Amino acid sequence: MPVVDEIREKLEQAFAPERLEVVNESHRHKGHAGDDGSGESHFHVTIRAGALAGMSRVGRHRAIHTALGPELIGRIHALGLTVEA
């Protein structure tokens, strides 16, 4: 399964978001640090979910990383997050 689909699936299960966009930005980092040649190293997530409301910025980021799990996070070089209120 592509990493973008894994990210989407895990975040949907954890937060039932009203909005979720997962973009593979790996092509923008080709040849740069962290590019492992897989084409699946850099991602950006935009999410709006009631489950994240009321958390601090750090708390939201921690919750997202926890939902993705250490195995998936370990395969990603960069994960940009935009959490909408």
Buried (B, 14 or more C-beta within 10 A) or exposed (E): EEBBEBBBEBBBEBBEBEEBEBBBEBEEBEEEEEBEEEEBBBBBBBBBBEBBEEEEEEEBBEBBBEBBEEEBBEBBBBBEBEBEE
